[in-house]
Amino acid sequence: MSDLFPYGQLPISTVPDLSDQIEGTTELIGRGGYGSVYKGRWLGAAANATSATIAIKIIELVPLRDEEERTRRFRQITRELSLWCSIQHENILPLLGISRINGDTNVPAFVCPWMENGNAKEFCSRNPRFPPMLILYDIINGLHYLYTSQPEIVHGDIKAVNVLINNRCEACLCDFGLSRFLIDNTLWKTTATHAVGTVRWMAPELMNGDASTPTKESDIYAYAMTCYEILSGDVPFKSVSNDMAIPIKVTKGQRPNRMESFRSDFMWDIITRCWEQKPEDRLSTEKVMELLRSRVDWKEIEEALAKIGEKDAALAKVEKEMALLKEQMAKDEDDLKTLKEALAKAKEDLKALRKEKDEASTRAEEETGGLKKEKETDEGRPESIRSNSSSQESISKPQLGSLTENMSFFSKRYVFGRQPRSRMSPEVVKEVMDAQKKA
């Protein structure tokens, strides 16, 4: 048998095994004292079921060598998970089931719904107009349900980060029961960060050894510290930087000082009565609920919630418009990119045309320059040695003129003369004309 907790032996009938229905367990959301939390998708039991976003908490294990201790712890964790899975309450985070991560039967993972609004501290910081009294009432209502269950369930780790807000703005307790079977660190790896970080909410009887495990009364003490945390916006004992100094103060009866921003005398009275030094002097969940119901103006809270709803609707409209604008900007960006590409191509074409024009101009200049140079050279030469074209142009006309004149002279005098003796014979005329042509 493995030295690790035999996770594969968990009773599937009471705790559903969702291993085959979980995907996307690689997105790490955060790490805590008990392990790591991932975000994934639950595909549902049926093929046509709608998938849902889930939180997957993986608990780190340590080896157990004692067979008897291993069996005892196995029964304890089985009982706790079975109880958690059976709870159906609006202020308790439900356990949907368990899952084997990557097929490892020795790595337990708890599957719960994903809470988009985060924990109570984050939610109040992001929504300052939301009435914190609603969250405080939901917390005490959830604790009261746990204490009146059969069997009784103690949370053991009440603080703002362990209170999650669902999509209906309801506070849900999470991680309850974990501290009770993780407290001795014989089965699970718990970090120093968890032990030290929780000390600010820890009751004095847990510090001095009067109580070995969390109780309803220690939960009420932690509830008082959580009320202080949510209403003031600061963790208890904020001015104390060294967590190890807090147990000394708490066991001596010291508590966080009231801040100037803490204006509610009514809530300060409830807080101080819940963090009394003696467990038996602290208020019960019934009494706290009674006080909250009697003094809180629920009508005013409902009106405030209605205003917040209107604000959320307006915000949703703005977000939708922003999404459309972003989509249009993306489209415009694509159009601008296309336009820039066309402009770049036009510039390249213009550059090529300019180059062709420059080359044509260069060739024309070279040709014109050669003719001009040749003309200048001819003008500087003697008339007898100028180019043929120029000399022919200058002498051809006189030669033609002489030929015409000679022919006319011979025709009149020798060919067509009136006196026969003055006429030249046809043979002589032909010789003269041939000679003239040759000349």
Buried (B, 14 or more C-beta within 10 A) or exposed (E): EEBBBBBEEBEEEEBBBBBEBBEBBEEEEEEBBBBBBBBBBBBEEEEEEEEEEBBBBBBBBEEBEEEEEBEBBBEBBBBBBBBBBEBEBBBBBBBBBBBBBEEEBBBBBBBBBBBEBEBBBBBBEEBEEBBBBBBBBBBBBBBBBBBEBEEEBBBBBBBBBBBBBBEEBBBBBBBBBBBBBBBEEBBBEBBEEBBBBBBBBBBBBBBEEEBEEBBBBBBBBBBBBBBBBBBBBBBBBBEBEEBEEBBEBBBEEBBBEBEEEBEEEBBBEBBBBBBBBEBEEBBBBEBBBEBBEEEBEEEEBEEBBEEBEEEEEEEEEEEEEEEEEEEEEEEEEEEEEEEEEEEEEEEEEEEEEEEEEEEEEEEEEEEEEEEEEEEEEEEEEEEEEBEEEBEEEEEEEEEEEEBEEBBEEBEEEBBEEEEEEEBBEEEEBEEBBEEEEEE
